[in-house]
Structures are given as C-alpha cells and as structure tokens.
Amino acid sequence: MDKAIKKIVIVGGGSAGWITAGVIGAQHPGIDVTLIESPEVNSIGVGEGTWPSMRNTLSKIGISEIEFLSQCCASFKQGSKFVGWCNGQKDDFYYHPFMTPDGYTQVNLHAAWKARNDNKAFADTVNVQSQVCQAGLAPKQMSTPQYAAVTNYGYHLDATKFAALLQQHCTTKLKVKHILDHVERVIPADNNDIKAIHSKHNGDIEGDLFIDCTGTSSLLLGKHYGVKFIDKKHILFNDCALAVQVPYPQPNSPIASATISTAQSAGWIWDIGLPTRRGIGHTYSSAHMDDDNAEKLLRDHIAKTTSKEISKQLVPRKLTFRPGHREIFWHKNCVAVGMSAGFLEPLEASALALIELATTMISEQLPVTRAHMDIVAKRYNERFQYRWNRVIEFLKLHYVLSARDDSQYWRDNKLAASIPGHLQELLQLWQHQAPSRYDFIQNEEVFPSASYQYVLYGMHFNTQTRNYNSAIDNTEMADKILDDGQVKLQKYLAGLPTNRELVDYLCQQYTLKQA
C-alpha cells in the first residue's frame, strides 16, 4: 500500500529550518511538522541580506512587517552597490537595483541608453532606484501598507533574531513541534528511506519526509546518504570570511539602502546597514591571501568610516566554507535545504533566496504519497541543479567583467579555465545583443535578464548596437520611457523618507501597538 505523507521532520534550525517550518506549517495545517535542533548550535548573526521575495514569504507565514522589522533589527534593502569592481579607481561604483526598468520588455533600453551618449550610468538612466539608494532613501512612504512598495525592496536583518522570531511564531501560531536535542544516528527503513532519527533524550523521532537543515555538516543527505559534494572553488575562489559588528557613530546615523560590496585585492568587503549597527565582513580566497592581510584590509576599511580606535577594538570572527553544492538535493525521503544543500560566497545574497525557493517548491509540490514523492523529487533536483548553476554563473560574471589587473586573484578570475562554458557562450552572445528573457527561460529565474544588464553595463561591457533599426529599437517610445523615469525620480527624491526615518517610525508603531 502506498504510504500517505502525514509527518514531516525538519532536522536543524536557523533560518533554513525555521523558514521551512513556517511555510509548510502555514500552508499545510493538517500536516504534523516537527523541528529538532541541537541546543548547542548558534547562528552566525552578522547580518544577512534578502531579496524582495522575503516580503511574500513573511506574509505567507503570517508575520507582520512591523513585527519583523522591530524584532529582527531589520532595515530595507533595495539592491547592491559595487565599489571598486571595474577598475579600482576612486569613482568606480555601480548599482544592481531590485527594480526591473519600466518598459524593459517593450523596447531596447540598452540601445536607447547608448544613443544618449551622456556618460550617465546605465542604472541611473533606466531606473530610479539606484539614485534613491544613493540618496539613502526608503523604498516607500510611512503611509504605504505593510509589504507594499513604491520601489522594490528586500531586507537586511540579524540572522539570530530572525531565527528566534520564526521559532516563536511557528511554535505558538502554527503548531510546529520544537525539540531541543542531539541527533545521534539515522534509523533506515527496509527500502533505504529514513524511518526515524534517534535523539539523545527523546529517542526515535519518526517521519514520512525528512528535511535536512543541518548546515554544512549535512547529517542526512551528506553523511547518511553519502550524496556527493560538487566543489566549485575552481570557479568561485573565495572560501573564508572575517566578520564583525560595527557600531554607528550616532544612534541616528544613516542606514544604507543597499548592501555595499567593496572589492579588495583577493576578495571583497560587505557592509550591511542594520538599525543599531553595521554588519561588515571580508570574504576572500585563502589561496590568494592569508588571514593576517585579510584582517588588516578589513580593519583599514572600517577605520575609514569610523575611527582607527574603533577598528582596533573589534574582534573579527573567522568563518571558512567550501563553495559548492550537493550533486542532488532530494534523495529517497530526504531533501536538503540551506547550507546542507550547498553554500556559495554571500555576493548578491543568494543564500536566503535559495532557501525560500526550496521551501516554496517543497510546500507547493508537497507529495501526497511515497510514490508521488519520487516524481516530485526528480523534478525538484532538475530545477535546483539549474538554479545552482545560474547562481554560480551570475556571481562569476562580476569577476570576469572586471578590468582589474592589480593582483593574481583578479587575473586568475579571468582565466578561461575558471569560467563555466555556458557563461562563456552567453558573453559571446551579449557582444551582439543585450541580455533578454530568451536567455533565461525558467519561471522564477534566480536572476532575471535585467539583473545581467545591470551588472554588464555597470561594469562597462560593450554590446554592439545594430546598424539598422528593428521594431524593438523604437527610439521614440524608449526616449519617452527614459524621460518619464527622470520625472518620476524627482518625485521620489522629494517625497520618500530616509531609510532611517522609515525604519524608526515603523518600529515605534510596533512598540505603540504592543503597549
């Protein structure tokens, strides 16, 4: 008899475990969801970035935006600012904003931007958001409803506080069972499924579907099933990070509206603005730089925006990781989510987004029976093999396009042997035509073609324009769209509050509501 799927066991907490518990618990109230995590494993908690998709995830789970902002020390993120990636000169920066340009699928905005020949940055020409970010403004007004947007946005958040909020919500509102215990071994079934996990104090915990959220240890998919790890260090070199929490000079200091990623000689430094502090870290390649030099660069960077005294007092935490992912992500009745499935450097904040995509597909395609599960698992593996490859290519794109030649790290990043063949093919294609929806054909692409345009033309890639006009090169329509965008920009610059003002206001509203 084909067994019905009635009980899900999530092994591991953190963002991966609790997002998974929240989404499944909210969408499948009839399913028994148990999360077991070790009482001794803590989140890194240096601050993390999300994509706009997190708004839908939080709404789906049933958490209000003002509660999330207040409880998770969160702020608004509207994209990424890349400093020093093109050539390392003083004026070298560009934005990858979250908004798709107006008229993106109607006309060739790239050709219209080139035709203007006014030396204005691509993102500044086709979008309002880069300049909204540069001005430190929020993505909406104080009266805008929660989760609604004027400009598209995600968040910066404290990962430890986020996991705590999700845990509280899941256990009190969604009937998720929470067990703090150590997993000692896996108990297999006759068909090689996982029958149960044996815990130190709670004994055997049985389930029909097991979700591995045990981080890089990958206790179920990696250790129990021996699913191969596919190393990607030959493509993405960074494998270490030094992270610190940096205080603001004043309580009302501005909160940056984008993640700031500043290129270094063997990696880059992230700077994430939270309401009470900044999360700053240096991710680098251990093959190109030792820890002492990496720490010196990090302290020098912090000193520029605080002081030498503050920089000297900070104690960085060393993190190491192996860039890559599992060969498959769903095997038998076990699926891995989060770092148990894989991990890449935090450039473009793909980690939480991949967790959201994984949890959404698991929940929406939740198997009804064990036989049904094999079909879902096959489709899931195909989809996520595609997604991991696209993330790897998109991150590599940032390095390949750089004109920097000041260190072996940047030179090695441009060696053909380190560039995936599919990305090399796309770069050849894009010499003749701008990235378009025909290049990325899956629904829910991890990075849409507009994102590729922002990076390509932010980093001075040259796509040749046609020597003849086609219908999509409608210059009259394109000029009107671009001109209307500049009018809209002036309204936004005049009417939007600062990121700090909006965050403080919404957190005050939550405090008043709780009183």
N, C-alpha and C positions, 0 to 999 in steps of 0.2 A: 504493500500500500504506500502511495506517495505521501510523505510526511508534510504536514502543513507547517508553515513558518509562524511560530507564535511567540518565540522568545529570542531577543537579541542581547548579546553580552558584549559590551564595549570594554576592552582592556586598555587602561591608561586614561588619564585625564588631560589637563592642559587645554589649550584652545581646540586642538583636534578632537579630543574626546568629548568635550562639553558642547561644542558646536554640533557634532554628530548626534549626541543625545538630545539636544534641544530641537533640532529639525525633525528627527524621527519621532520624538515624543510628542511634538506639536501636531504633526501630520498624521500620526497613526496611534490615536489614543487607545485602540484595542490591543496594541502590541505591548508585551511585557519587556521593558528596557531596563537593564542593569548595567551600571558602570562600576568597575572595580579599578582602583588605583592604589599604588604604593603610598603609604603615609610619609615616605622619605624623599620623594621626587618633587623638586620645585621647578617652576618656570623660570626662564632667564629674566624676563621682565624688564628689559632695557627700553622697551617701546617698540611698537610694531606699526606698520602701515597696512591699510586695507584698500581695496578697490571699491567703487560705488556699489558693487553687488552686496556689500555688507549691510547696506540700508534695507534691502529686501530680506536678507537673512534674519536680521534682528526683528523686523516687523513680523516675519513668518513665525518666529519663535514666540513672539508676544511680549517683547521688551520695549518699553517706551524710549524714545530718543533722549529725552531729558534725563531719564534714569541712567541710561547707558553713559552719556557724557559725564554726568556727575560721579557715578560710581567707578568709572574706569579711567579717570583722569584723561579723558579723551578730548581731541580737538578735530577740526575739519582739515581734510587734505584734498587738494584739487589737482594733484598731479605731482610730477617730479621736475626739479631744476638740476641740470647737469652743468657743473662748473669745471672748466679745465680739461674737458674730454676731447675737444677738437685739436687744439694746438698748445694748450697750457699757457697762453698769453693772458694778460691782465683782464681783457674784455671778453674772454672766452666763456660764454654760457648760453644755454638754450633751455626751453621748456618742452616737456611732454605732458600736456594738459589732458584731463579726463574727457573734455567735451569733443564730440565729433563736429567738425566745421559745418556751419549752415550751407546747404546746397552741395554737400560732399558728393552725393551720388547723381547730381543733376548736371554738373559742369566740371570741367578740368580746372580746379582751383590752383593746382601747381603751375599750369601754363599761365594762368592769369597773374599769379604772383611773380613769375619770372618776367612777364611782359611789362610789369610796372617798373622793374629795374630801379627801385628806390633804396636798395640796400637795407630794407626793413626785414627783420627776422620772419621766417615763414610762419611760425605760430602766431606772431603778433599781427600778421596780415590776414590770416584765415580764421582767426578765433579771438574772442575777447578774454579768454581765461588766463592766458599767460600774463597779460598785463594786470588783471585782477589779482593774480598771485604776487606779482612783483610789487604791487601796492599794499600787500599784506591784508587784503580784504577777505571777508567771509563769503561763502557761496550762496547766501540768501539773507533776507531781512529778518528782523526779530519777529515779525508777524507771520512769516511763512510757516505753514503747518509742518509738523514733525515729519521727517523723511522726505518732504518735498524739496525741490531745488530750484534756484534761479540759474546757477551754474552747477554742472555735475560734480558730485563730491563723494569721497570716502572719508576715512578717519585715520588719525594717529591715536594710539591707545597704549595703556600699560597692560602688558600681556598677563601679568599675575592677577591684577584686579579684574581683568576681563574674565579669566577662568573662574574666579571667585563669584562674580555676578551670575555667570551662566550656571554654575553649580547650584547656587541658591535658588535661581529661577526654576531650573529643571527639577529639583527635588521637592520644592514646595508647590509649584504650579502644574507641573507636567507628569507627576507621579513616577519620575525616574528613580530607581533604587540605587543608592550610593553605598559602596562598600570600600572601606579603607583597609587594605590587607595586602600581603605579599603573594604574588603568584609563584608557586613553587614548581609546577610542572603542568604539561598538557596531557589530557587523557584522550587518546584516539578512539574512534568508533571502528567497527569492523570494516567499514568501507573507506577508511582512512580520513573521514571527516574528523573534525574536533567534536568529541562528545561533551567534554567539560574541561574546565581548568580547575586545578586543585590549589586552593589557597591555604595559607599557614593557619589561620584561625577560623575560617568559615567553611573549610572543607571543599567539597566538589560544588562547582557552580556550572550547571548545565545550560546549554543554549542550542538554538537551531542555526543561528548565524552569529559568527564572532567577528568583531571589528577590531583590528589591531591598531591601537593608537599609542603604542609603547615607545615612540620616538626612534632614535637611531638604533636602539637595541633590537627592534623589530622581533619581539619574542615569538610571535606566532608565525607570521609569513616568512621571516628570515631564518630564525633559529629552529623553529619546529619543522617547518616545511622545506627549509633549505632553498627557497627561491633565490636565484642568482641576483647579485647586485651588479648593475651596469655602471661602471666607473666612467665619469665624464671629465676627469681632470685634464685630459689632453685637449679639451675644448675650452672649458672654463677653469682657469688656473687657481683661482682663489680657494683656499682651504682653511684659513684661520681668520679670527677676528679678535680685536680688543675692544671691549665695550665699557662705557662709563655713563653715569647720570650726572649731568652738569646743572648747577643751579642758575637761575636767571639773576642778573644784577639787581633788578627790582621786581616786586610782585606783579606790577602791571607792564612788564616788558612785552614787546610784541611777540605774537606767536606766528611763526612762519606758516604760510598757507600751502606749502608744498614740501615734500621731502627734498632736502638739499644733498646732492651726491657730488662730492668734490674729488676729482681724480688725483691720484698720487703716483709715485714712481713705480710702485708694484701693487697697485690696488686702488681703493677709493675710500673716502670717509663719508659716512652717512650722518645726517643731522636732522633729528625728528623733534619738532616742537610740541610738547605737551603743556597743559596749563601751568603746572608747578615746576617744570624742569625741562631740559632737553635730553633726549637720548642720543648719544654720539658714539660712534664706533668706527674702527678702521678695519676693513676686511682686505686681506692681502694674500699673496701667494708665498708659501713657505719656501718654494724653490727659487724665488727671486729676492726675498728679503727675510732677515732674521727678526726675532721678536723685539730686540732692543731698538733697532732702527724703526720698526713699525710703531713702537711706543713713543719714540721721540717725535715722529711725524704727527702722531695723534695729539700729543701734548702741545706741540707748536701750533696746531690748528685751533685747539681750544683756547690757547693763550691769546690768539688774535681777536677773539670775540668776548673774552672775559678778562683775565689777567694772568700773568706768569705765576702769581701766588696761588690762585685757584687751580691752575693747571697742575702745579707741583703737588697739591694736596690730594688730588684724585687718585684712586687705586683701580686701574683697569682690570676687568675680568677677562681671562683668556678663554676663547672658545675655538675648538677645532671641529672641522666637519669634512666629510668626504663627498664631493659633488657627484651626484648621480642618482639613480633610481632603480627599483626592482625590475626584473625582466617582465614580470606580470604583477598585477596588483590584487587580483581576486583569484584564489586557488581553493578548490573544494568549497567548504562553507566558511571561508575566512577571507576578508578583504582588508587591506591596509589603507589607512587614511593619515595624512600628515607626514611627519618625518620617518615613520615606519615604511612609507611608500618610497620616499626619497627626499633629498634636500639639495637645493642649489643656493648660491650666494644670494643675499637679500636685495640685489639690484632689481628695481621695478616691483618689489613687494609681491612676488607670486605665491609665497608660501600659504598665506591665509586664503588667497583666492582659489588655490588648488584644493584646499580643504573644503571650501564652500561648494565648488563644482563637484567634488567627490560625494559629499554628503547629499547634495541635491539629487544627483543621479541615483544614489543608493535608495534614497527615500521615495523618489517618484517612480522608480522601477523596482520597488521592493518585491522580492519574489514571494509568491503565494504558497508555492510548494518547493520541495527539494529538487525535483526535476526541472521546474521552472528556473531555479537558481542557476543551473548550468548555462542556460541560454543567456540570461541576464549577465552572468559573469563574462562570457565570451564577448558580448557587446561592450561591456564596461572596459575590459582590457584593451580592446581595439581603440576605443575612444581615448583612453588615458595614455596609451603609448603615443598616439598622435599628439595629444596635448603636451606631454613632457618634451617631445621633440620640438614642438613650436616654441615653448618657453626657452629651451636651450639655444635655439637659433636666434631668438629675439634678443636675448642677453648678449650673445656673442656679437651680434650686429653692432652694438655700442663700441666694442673694441676694434672690430675690423675696420670701421669707418674712420678711426682716429688718425690724424696726421702726426701724432706724437712719435718722436724718434729718440727721446732723451734717455731711454733705459732699455735693457734687454727684454723686460716684461712687455713693453708696448711693441717691440719688434717681433717678439715671439708670437704675440697675439695675431699678427697679420700673416704668419706663415700659412701657406695653403693646407698643410697637413693638419692644422688645428681648426680649420673651417669646415663645417659639415657640407657635404656635396650639394644638398638641396639649397642651402643658403647661398653657395657659390652660384648656383644656377639662377636664383632669384636676383642676385646682384647684377648678373649679366642682363637679365630681362629688364631690370629697372634703369639700365642705362638708356633704354629706348622708350619706356613708358613708366608712369608713376604707379606705385602700388595701388591695387584696386581690389574690389570684392571678388574678382575672379582668381586672385592668388590664394585666397583663404576661404574655402567653400563649406566648412562645417558650420552648423548652427552653434551658437555660443563659442565662437573662437576665443581663445585665451587673449590674444592681442589682435584686434581688428586691423585692417589695412591702413586706417587713418593713423594708428599708432606708429606704423612703419614710416609713414610720410613725415610725421613729426621728428622722428629720430634721423632719418635720412637727410632731410633738408635742414634740420637743426645742426647737423654735422657736415654741411656743405657738399653733400653728394650731388653730382651733376647728372640729371636726367635730360637727355636731349629733347628739345621740342620739335614737333613736326614742321616740315617746310610747307605744309598745306593745312587748311582748317578742316576739321570734321565737326559733326553735329555737337559733340560733347565739348568742343572748344568755343562754345557760344560766348564770345567775349563781352557782348552787351549784358547778358544775364550775369556772367561772372563778376563783372565790374560793379553791377548793382548790388549783388550779394556782399561783396567785399566792402563797398561803401556803406551799406546798411549796417554792417557789422561794426564799423567805426562809430557810427551814430549811437548804436546800442552800447558800445564801450563807454562812451562819455556818460550815459545814463547810469551805468553800473558803477563807474568810478565815483559819481556824485551821490548815489543812493544806497550803496552797500555799507554796512558797518565793518569795522576791522574784525579779524578773526578773534582777537582777544575780547572785544566788546560783545560779540555774539555768544561766545562760549561762557563768559562770565554771566551774562543775562540769563541764559537758559539754565545754568546751574543754580542761579538764585531762584528761578521759577520752581525748580525741583525742591529746593530747600523749603520754600513757602508752602508747596503742596504737601510736604511731609509734616509740617508744623501743626 
